[in-house]
Amino acid sequence: MSLLDEIEPLKAEALAELNAATDQAALDHAKGTWLGPQGRFTGLMKQMGSLSKEDRPLAGKSINAAKGELEAALQTARDRIELAAAAPTEPTDFTAPGRRRTLGKLHPLTQVTEDIVKSFRKLGFAVADGPEVEDEYHCFDALNTPADHPARDAQDTFYVATDGRPLLRTHTSSVQIRVMKEQKPPVRIIVPGRVYRRDTADATHNPTFHQVEGLYVDKNVTVADLKGTVEFVFRDLMGPKTQIRFRPHYFSYTEPSFEIDFANALTRKMGKDWLEIAGCGMVHPAVLEEVGLDPEEWTGWAFGFGIERIAMLRYGINDIRLFYENDLRFLRQF
């Protein structure tokens, strides 16, 4: 029998075997037998050299056409087997109630952050961002923090390397410097972001947490502007009956500086009259000079607070570590 006479019988035999395959293993075996590197149709192609110059084009055309039919049959058989495997083994009750798709939620810290941003946006503040791996200049030097300040010690700060002293930022105040160096006043920004400190994890401390920094620099900015903004934001976040008070304090990058306490029904429920919630103050003249602003012409205020602290107070959570454990039983409550 000549090569041309073998093509049609082999094709019919191959189609019958492919169509008879009932599972993936049988289909793979049939594919290897006929279309694999050592398959019988591949063998026909190898015999082309024995044909005469006149018969070779006709044989090549016939073999390619047959091979195309086999590949189409192979795909049809594969689809048939996959569909059969996916078919339910038991009858389907179409009257049964459907299953709801599980919907995800924003993390409680993300929800609180978005609420804080919304409050500030009502007052015309824009959101700024900066790198989490900082240098000593932006994190300390430019913020009037002396070289011997305890915050700069390796016991308190995560230094990434000794060469150039890059570090993980300890506060979002470093973004103040970057923005004021790039943007001329008026500056009205908030900076939500992750910060790092060498704290031992316990119910109220974590080495990684989140802060929101607020900065307003313009002509004739006063402490009254600071107090009005703080009262608006915290009453918006914690309820309209929230009371705010300012206590004198010290920060190297603000002068004068204050600690902010608040009181509402929640603090009284906790058995406390007042609870510390933030630090603030007027931007130190040395900081303004460092970014090229004349403190005689420009003034400003800054304040910052922890997002976790707000979330814990808002939702009555007594352990900060719950935010980072990814326990769905906890997260589904928000």
N, C-alpha and C positions, 0 to 999 in steps of 0.2 A: 504494500500500500504506500502511495506517495505521501509526501508531507502535506500537500494540499487536501488529500482525501482524509487525513487524520483530524483536521481542524474541527469539522462539524460534529463528529462523534464524541470527541473529547469535550467540546463545549457542552453538548447535551448531558454528558455524564457529570460534568462539573456543576451545571445548573441544578441537576437533580440532587446532588449531595448538599449544595448550599441551601436549597429550599427545604431539605429534610432536616436540617440542624434544628434541634429543639432547645439548646442551651448554649452559653458562650463558649464552653470548652469544645463542643462539637463544631461550632462555627470556626473557632481558631484552628482546629485540626483541618477542616476543609480548606480554609484559606491557605494554610501552609502547603497542603497537598497540590493545590492548583496554581496559586498565585505567589507563593513564597519564592525565595532565592533558588531553592532546589525544586520548585514546583514543576508540574508537567507542562504547563503553558510556557513557563520560562525556558524549559528544555526545547520547546519548538522554536523559540527565537534563536537558540544557540545552533540549531540545525540549518538556519537560513544560508549559511555559507556553502552548503552542499548543493544548493539549487543552481539551476542555470541562470544566466543573466536575464533571460526573458521571463522566467517564472518567479524570480525573487520579488519584484514589486507587488505582484498579485498576492503572493503568500504573505508578505508583510502587512498588506492592507487587510487581509482576511484575519490574520492573527490579532492585529490591533483592534479590529471591530469586535471580535469574540471576547478579547480581554476586557473591552469596555462594558460589554453585556455582563460579564462575570462580576466586575467591580460594582455595577449597579445592583446586581442581585445580592452581592455581599452586603451592601448598605441597607437594602430592603430587609434582609434577614436579621441584621443587627438591630434595626428599629423594631422589628417584630418581637425579638427576644427581650429587648429592654422594656417594651410596653407590657409584655406578659409578666416580667419580673415585678413591675411597679403596680400591677393590678391587685386590688385587695383580695385577700384569701377568704374573707367572710363577707356576707351580704352587707350592703350599706343601708343604714336607716336614714333616709332623707328627711324624716320628720323630727329627728333629734335636734336639739338646740345647737347652734354653732359655737365654735370656740373663739373667744375674743383674742386678737393678737395682743401680746404683751407690749405695752407702751413704756418707753423709758422716761425718766424725769431728769431735770437738772439737779446737780448736786446742791445740797443746802447752802454751801459756801458760795456757789455760783449764783444762786437765787438772791442771797443777801448782797453780794457784790453788785448785781444788776440793779437792785433797789437803791443802793447807795449812789450808783452812777445816775440813776433817774432823778434822785433828789438834787444832786449837784447840777445836773443839766437844766433843771428849772431855774437855776440862778445864773445860767450862762457859762458854766464851766465846760471845758473840753477835756477829753481823756488823753493822757500822754503815756508813753511807755519807754522803757530803757533796758539795757542788758542786765541779766542777773549775775554774770561774772563781771565784776567791776575792778577798778584800780583804786589805790589808796587816795589818789588825788580827789576823785569825784565822791568817794564814800566818806572821806575824813578831812583831808587838807582843805579843800574848798569850802567845807562846812564849818570851818573855824574850830576843828577838833585837834587839840595839841598832840604832839608825838607821844607824850607820856600818858595820854588818856587811857584808862582801863579798858575802854571798848575796843582799842586797837590791839590789845594783847591777844596772843594766840589762844589763850584760855577762853576768850569770848567770841572770836571771829574765825571762820573757816578760811584759811589761806590756801589757795590752790597750788602755789609754787613760791619758792624763795626768790627766783629771778624776776625782778619787776614787781614782786609782791601782789599778783592778782588775787582776788578774794571773791567769795560769794557775798553779795551785798547784805548788809545787816539792817538796812532800812531802804525805803523807796525815796528817801530824801535826795539820793544821788541824782535822780532824774531832774530835780529842781535845777541843779547846776547845768546839766546838759541843755535843758530848755532855755534857761536864761542866757546862756552863751550863744544860742542860735536865734533867739527871738527877742526882739525889742519889746519893752512894755507898751501897752498893758498886757500882763500875763495872767491868765485865769485858768488853771489846770487842776485836775486831780490825777493821781497816779496809783491805781490799784495794781498789786503785784505780789509775787512770792518773795520772801526774805528768809535769811538763814542766820541762826545764832547757835553757839555751843551750849544749848540748854539740855538738861537731862529730861527725857520725856516723862511727864506725870500728868495728873488730872488737869493742870492749868498751864503746862509748858510743853512745847514741842520744838525740836531743832529746826523744823521748817514750818512757817506759818505765813499768813497773808496780811498785808497792810494796805491802807489807803492814805495817801498823802495829798493834802490840799495846799495850793499856793496861789496867792493873789498879790500881784505887784502892780502899782500904778501911782499916780501922784495923789497925795493927800489921803492915803489909806491909813486908817487908825484902828485902835483896839476895838472901837465900837463896831467897825465893819466885821472884825473877827467874831465878836460876841454874837452879832446878829446872824451871821452865817451858821455858826455852831448851833445856836438855838433852833434855827429853822430846820437844819438837817436832822438833828437828833429827835426833834418832835415829829418830823415826818417819818422817821424810822421807828421810833419807840412809842409813839402815841402823843396826842396833843396836850396831855396833862403832864408831860415830862418836865421836870425842873432841872435847871442847869446852874452850876456854880463854878467859879474860877478860883484856884488857889495858887499863890506865888510858887514858882519852882525855878529850876535851873536847867537850861539846855545850852550847849555851846554855840548853837547856830541860830538861836533866837534871843532877843533882849527887848523888852521884858518877856519872861516865859511863865507859863501857867500849866497847871494840871486841871483837867476838866472832870468834875463829878456830876453824876446825874441821879435823880430820884424820881420814881414813879411807883405805881402799884406793885410792880414786880420786885423792886428793891425792898419794899415794906413786907412783901410776902416772904422774902429771904431773911427778914429780921434785921435789915440794915437801913439806916436813914439815907446814906449816900454811898455811891459806888463809883470808884475811879474808872474812867472810860477812855481818856485821850490826853495827849499833851499838845501844847500849842504855844504860840508867841509871835511877836513881831520879828521879821527877818533881821538878823544881826547886821549892822552896818558893814562889818568886815566881810560878810558873805556877799553883800551887794557890790562892794568894791572889787572883790575877786572876779566877779563876772562882768566887770566894766561898767557898773551903774553908779552914779553919784548918789550917795545916801542923803544928801541935802535936797535932791530933786525927787528921788523915788523912795517910796516906802512900801512895805508889804507885810503880809502875815502868812504863816504856815501852820498847819496842824496835821497830826497823823493819829491813826488808831488802828487796832487789830480787827480784822473782819471776823475772825473766830470768836473774839470776845462779844461782838455784837450778836452773832448767831447763837452763841451759848445763852446770852441773856434773853434773846427774842424767843427761843424755843424751849427754854428751861433745861438746857443740857449741862450736866455737871462734870463731863470728862471730855477734854479736847481731842483725845485720841480716837474717839468714836468717828470723827470726821474722816479719818485716814484708814480705817480698817476694812472699808468696802463690804461691810455686812449689810446685805439687802434688807434684812429685818429692820435695821436702823434707817436706811436710806429711803425705804418705801413710805416712811411716815411724813415725808415732806413733799 
